[in-house]
Amino acid sequence: MNTKGIFKKTIAAACSLSLLCGCAYSQNVVDVDESRQGTADDPLINNEETITLTVFSQPANWSGKQIGWGAVLLKDMFNVELNIIPDANGTYETRMEKGDLGDIVVWGDNGTEYKAAVNQGKLIDWESDRLLECYAPNINQYFQEGLDANRAINEDGKIYGLANNMASNPAEHDLFIFDWGIRWDLYEKLGKPDVKTLDDLTGILKQMKELEPVGDDGKPVYGVSLWPDWDGAMAMNPKTLAQAYYGYDEVGIGLMNPETGELADALDPKGPYVEALRFYNKLYREGLLDPDSMTQTYDQMQAKVRNGNVLFSVLDYGGSSLYNTDAHLESDKLIAPLVPDQARVAVWGLSTVGNERLWSIGAQSVYPEKAMQVLDWLYSPDGAMTIWYGIQGLMWDYDEQGNMVFTELGKKCSNDPATDLTGVEWTSPYTGKTYTLSGTFNDGMLQFNNTTWAQGANNPDSQSAEKFSYKTWKSTQGEPRNKAEADWRQTTGTLGAQQYLDTTDYSFIPMANYAESTRSPELELK
């Protein structure tokens, strides 16, 4: 696949828009010669001096400069470096007081804090100075409804951002994230007993720990391992368990039945949230809850799953996607889905207006055009693929039929994000420069912790209209990777997790363009 050609078309479109709109890039105000559009000489690709863009990201788990392959790619394509600032205690308030939120702002939701920034003039209007019109060909092509949705939630009717997880068909559901992943090889050894309720699951985890009391590192194995750094109005892990078991959606400080509209208060002693707390408390009393669950970070939890110290996670990114490395698969070990009979897994519909997490540009940005160019690339199909899978041509690409495929290196990185890339060479199709990478694949992931396209959406650059998620690609649905997976396929009658979860009694939660209203200072204090 000609990756350089795709990028040239994207940049050429941006250049043409700039010329038609009478726009010029503020750092290098020059006329754009069509004969060199998409080349290293074009100021839209390679500004003369490296620009550092500050990214204030509320959901980020990283602090400091972007590193690894992600830094190399952004430097090569845009001659920019990213400085990531997460939302630690008081960071939002401090930056609001100073009036400078950053060049790129990633919001955890579109509620009170985002609206306060809009109302106080801390964000730039994307239509001012024809910023959106001239520097965002991909956003204009694919996401007009998303732009209109953002306009609708702002009191002044202007556009200050664009949401994440965008798609084009609201009738389809997104990927399942609650996969109920459990150590299938140990479950098989137990004779695959019925799992109807959470109590059944507790008993099975207890038996599994007896079969395998220590992990790869010789440290104790636990049924589950939690982390508190993603907690919000409710503790994140009990909330997600309630969603995965009851099929409810999160609304404020409670959970809502999407079929009846009934709201279950988080403090209701008979409600789904308290029931989830009881489940984890029972695991704690049985010695099945990691004692570090109250203090550890998500990254620390990840390491334990990779080391085999965790038997179960209701979330795919807390279990199967971490544990199923080449080494574990070669040892005939596997985490695979096992949904209790009485569970109704929540899955969200795809949205043409996106989810709650917004991308914005700070009003005090010195480089709004460059920030918009980077955002527009992230909203291109190529940019979306890069967010998840790395560098095109090095880690993934399209085959002759237009299907998405991993390279051998990309497959290794997908199976084990801790794959060391030190010494790997990459020759840029954009500038022709050759770089020697360093760090792990995970180190180089773009650390703002947000998405653009939904993984469940169809990739318009795929000639066969495959979804972005590699779990659905034709190229990844091969033979079973080991005996445990062969047994799981035979038991469930399916080839993969997404196909299996589609056969369950899941709860469909339609998407809606909703933004939390601004709370009064008195209510905020309470």
N, C-alpha and C positions, 0 to 999 in steps of 0.2 A: 504493500500500500504506500502511496506517495504522501507521506506525512508532510513534507515540505509544501506540496501543492495545496493541501487543505489549509495549512496555516497562511499561505500566500493569499488564498481566496478570502480568508477572514480579514486579514490586514488590508487587502485591496479594497474590500467593501468598506472598511473603516476609513481608508484614505479617500475613497470616492465620496462617502458621506461628508467627510470634512471639507472637501472641495466644493461640493454642492451647497453646503450650509454656510460656506464662508468661514469655516472654523480653522484654527491653526493650533497646534500643540503649544502650550504656554511656555514650555521650557526651551523649545527649539522652533521658533516661528520662522518657517521656511516654506517655500512652494514645494509641493510633492510632485516629483517627476514620475509619471506612470511607468516609465521604463525600468524603474528600480523599486517599484512597490513590492513589499515583501522581502526585501533584501536587508542585509546588515546595515546598509547605509541609511535606511529609512528611519527618520527620527521617531516614528511611531513604534518601531521595534527596539532600536538601540540609541537612546538618548546619550549624549556625549559623556555626561557624568552619571555615576551610579546614584540612584535616588533611594533613600530609605523611607518606606511607608510604615507609619505606625498603625498597627491593627489592634484596636481595643475590642476584645472578644469576650463577652460575658460567659459563653460556655467553654472557653478554652481551658485546657489542662496544662498548658505550656506557658512559660514566661521567658522572654528573651528573643534573640534572633532566630529566625527560621534557619535550620541547618540541613545537611545531607543533600540528597538528590533533588528535593524540592527547591532548596536555595539555588542549586546549580541551574535548574531549569528556568526559574524566574529571572535569574541574572542573565542567562543567555537570551531569553525571549524578550525581556522588557528592560534589562539593565536596572532592576530594582532589587532591594533587599527588604525583608519584612521584619519588623520588630513587634513581637506579640506581647500584648499586655492583658493578662486575664483579669477577671473581676473579683479580686480579693476583697476582704472586708474594707469598705470605705472608698474603694477605687472609683466607683461610679460617682459618688458624691463629690469627691475631690476633683475629678475631671470636669464635672458639670460646673462646679464653682469657678474653676479656672477658665471655663468656656471652650476648652479644647478636648473633644472626645477622641480625636485621632483622625487619620486620613480615611481608613476603612473602619467602620463600626459594625460589629456583629452582635445583634440583640438576642438574648435568651428567649424573649417573647415580644409580642407587639402591644403590650399593655402599658401600665402606669409609667414606667421609666422611659420607654420609647416615646410615649406621647408627651411627657414632660420635656424631653429633648426637642421635639418638634415645636411645641408651643413656646419654648424659650429661645428658639432660633439657633440651636446648637447643631442642626443638620442642614445640609445643602439641598436645595430644591433641584431635583435631577433635570428639570426642564429649563432651569436658569442658564443663560449663555449657551443654549442649545446643547448642553452637555450630553443628555440622553440621545438626542437626535443625531449628533455628530460622532459619538464615540462608542456607541453600543449597538452594532448591527445584529448581533445574536439575540440580545434582549428584545430588540424591536421585532425581530422575525418570529420568535417563539413565544413571547410572554406578555402580549398586550393585555390579556385578562388579568394577569398578575399585577401589572402596573395600574390598571383601573381599580383593582381591589385595594391597593395601597392608597390611592387617591381617596377612596371612599371612607377610609378610617381616619383620615386627617381632617381636622376642623376647617382648615383653609382650602381644602380641595386640591392640594398640590401633592407631588410625588416625592417621597423622601427615602424610598427603599424598595426592596423586592424580597419576597419570601423564599424560603428553602423548600425542597422536596416538591418541585413543580412537575406538572404533567399536562397531557392534553385531553385525556378521556376520564371524566369523573365516574363513569360507570364501573370501571375496573378497580380492584383493590390493590393496595400497595403490598410489598413483601411482608410476610410474617416476621416479626422480630421475637415474638414469644414462641420459642420452639420446644420448650420443656426438654432440653438436652440432658441425657443421663448416660452414664457409662454402660453402653449396651453390652460390651463383652462380659462385664460382671453380672449384668441382668440376665444374660444368657446362661451363665453358670448357675444362677439361682433357679433356673427352670422357667424363666419368664412368667412369674406370677401376675395375676390380674392387678391392675392399678385403676381403681375406680374413684378413690377420694384422696385427699391430702394425707389422711391418716395412713392409707395404704402406702403412699410414697415414703412417709417417715419410716415405716417398718422396713421397707426395701433398702433405703439408704443405710439403716443400721446394719443390715445383713451384709451389704456391700463393703462397709468399713471393716467388718470382721474378715472378709475375703482379702482385702488389700488395705492394711492399716497405715502404710507409709507410702509416700510418693517417690518419684525418681530421685529426689535429693535426700531421701531418708527421713524427711520430716513428716509429722502426722498428717493423715488424710481426714478431711471433714466433708460432711454432706454438702454444705454450701459455704461460700465466703462472700461477705457483703462489703460495701464501702459507703461511707457517709458523705463524700465530697460532692455528690450530685443531689443531695437532699434539698427540697424546696418547701412548699407549703405542707407537704407530707414527706415522710421518709421514703426515699425513692424505691428501694427494693421491696418493701411490703406493698407499696402502691402498685408496682408493676406485677407482682404476684396476683393481687386482686384483679387487675385488668386481664391477666392471662387465664384466671380461673373462672371469673364471673362474667367477663366480656364487657365490663363497664369502661366508660371513658372518664378521664380526669377533668373535673371542673372545680376550680377554686380549691377549697379545703374539703373536698369530698369526691365521690364517684357517682356517675350518672348512668342509669340504664338507657342505652340508646334506643330501645324499642318503646319504652313507656315514658321516658323523660323524667322518671323518678330519681331524685337526688338522695344518695346515701351519705349522710354526714360522716366525716372521718372519725368522729367520737361516738358514733352510734355503736353501742356494745354488741349489737347483732348485725352490724354492717360488714361489708366485704373487707374494708381496711383493717378493722379490729380482728376479723377472722384471720387475715394474713399475718398480723402481728402474733396471734396465738400460735400459728403454724411455726413461725421462726422461734418463738419462745419454747415450743415443744422440742424443736431441734436442739436448742441451747441446753435444755435439761437432759437431753439424751447424749450430750457430748458431740453433737453433729454440726454445731455452728462454730465456724472459725472464731476463736476468741479475739482476733484482731479486727473483727468486723466493725467495731465502734470507732476505730482510729485510723485504719489504713486507707490509702488512696486507691483509686481505680487501677493505677499502674502496678501497685504492689499486689493487688488481687489478681491482675493478669498473669504476673509471674508465677503465682501459686497454681493457677489453672494449667499453665504450660508445663509446670513441673509435676502435674498429676496429683496435686494435693486437694483437689476438689472433685466431687462426684456428680454434681448436678447444678444446673443453672437454668432458670426459666427463660433467660435471654440468650439468643444465639451469640452475641458478642461478648457474653460472659462465660461461655462454655465451649460449644462445638467449634466456633471459628478460631479459638485459641488453642484448644487441646489437640485437634486432629492434624498434628504435624506429621511429616514423613516418618520420623522416628517412632512415633506411637502407632501409626498405621502399619509399619513394618513389623511391629511387635504384636499385631492383631488386636490392638486396642482402639476404642472408638467411643466418642460421645455422639449420640443420635437421638432424635426426638421420640418422646413417649408421652403423649397427652393423656391425662387421666380421663376416664370415661365421663365423669360428671363435669369436666371443664368445658367452658365455652371461650375459646381463645379470641381475644380482641384483635381485629385487623382494620386498618383505616382505609377508606376509599382514597383513590388518587384525586388530587385537586389541581384545577387549572389556575388557582390563585395561591397555592402554596400553603405551608404550615406557619407556625408562629415565629420561627427564627428569621429575623430580617437582616439583610445587608444594607448598610447606609454609608454615606460619606460625610465626614465631619465638616461643619461650616467653616472651620478655621484651617482646613487643609490647604497647603501651598500647592499641592499637585492634584487637584480634582480630576483633571483629564486623565492623568496616568492611573489614578485610583479607579476611574470608570473603565479604562481599557483593561485593567487586570480583572475587574469584576465581570466585564463582558466576556472575557476569555473563559472565566470560571463557569459562565452560563452557556458556553458553547458545548456541544457534545464531547469534543476533545477535552475541554477543561474538566467537565464532569467525570469523564473516564480517568483523568489524571488524578483527581481528588481521591479516587478509590484505589486505583491500580498502578499508578506510577507513570513512567515516561513511555509514550507511544513509540513502538519500534524496538525498545529495549525490554519492556516488560509485558506489553500487550500490543495487538494489532488486529487488522481485519484480514481474513483469508480471501481466496479468489472468489468465493461466493458471497462475500460481504458479511460473513459471520465473525463475531468477536472471538479472539483466541488469545491465550496466554503464550508467551515465549517460555522456554524452559526456566529462565531466571524468574519471570513473572509468576509462574506456577509455584516455584519454590518460595517466593516472597508472599504469595497469597496463603500458602499453607503454613508458613512460619514468618510473621512480620519481623521477627528478630534476626532474619537472615542478614549476615554481614556483607555489605557491598564494598568494603575496602578493597581498592585496587581495580574494581570494575571500570572499564573505559566506555565512554559514550561520546559518539561524534554527533554533534547537533546537525539536523537537517535544515535548520533555520539559518545558522551562521557559518556552518562548516567547521567550527572549533571542536577540538577533542578535549574531554574532561576526564579526570580520574576521580571516581566517586569515593566517599568515605562514610563511615557509620553504618547503621543498620537500615533496612527498609523502613522500619517504624520511625526511626529518627527523622527521616526525610519527608514523612507524610506532612501535608500542609496543615499546620498546627492551629488553625483558627477554629477547628471542630465545628464545621458547618457544611452543608451541602447546597447544591443548586437544583439540578434535576433530581427527581425521585428515582431510586434504583428500580422500582417496579414499572417505570415508564419505558416506552419503546424508544430506542436510540435511533434518531432520524438519519444518522450516518451509516447505520447498518442496513445493507440492501435487503436483508431478510427480516427487518423490523424486530430484531431481538431486543429483549429488555436489557437495561444497563447491568443488572445483577448477574454476576458470573455464575451464580447458582442455577440460572435458567438457560445458560448458553448451550447450544447443541454440542459444542466442543468439550464441555465439562461433564456431559452425561455419558460417561464411558462405562467400562466394566467395573464391578465392585473393587474397591481398593484393598480390601482384605476379607477374611472369612467373616468377621463380625458384621461388616457392611453387607455382605451377601446374605447373611441371616436376617439382618434388619429389612432388607428389600423383600425377602421372601415372606417375612412376617407381616409387613405392612402392605405388600402388593404395590409398592411405589418405587420410583427410581431416585428420588431426592426429597429433601426436607420440605421444600415449597409445595411439591406435588402431594406429599403426605398430608400436610397441614390443610390443604384444600379439600381433603376428604373428610375432615373433622367437622363437628357442629360449631363452626366459628361464628363470632358475632361481628357483623359488618357495621362499622361506624362511619357514616357519611361525613365528608369534609364540609366545613362551613367557613365563610369569611367572617370570623368573629374576633374582636379585639376587646380585651378587658377594659372597662371604663376606669377613668382616673379616680383614685381614692382621695378623699379629703385628708388633710393633715391629721385630723383627729382620729379618723379611722385607721390611717397608716400607723399611727402611734399605738393604737390598740392591737 
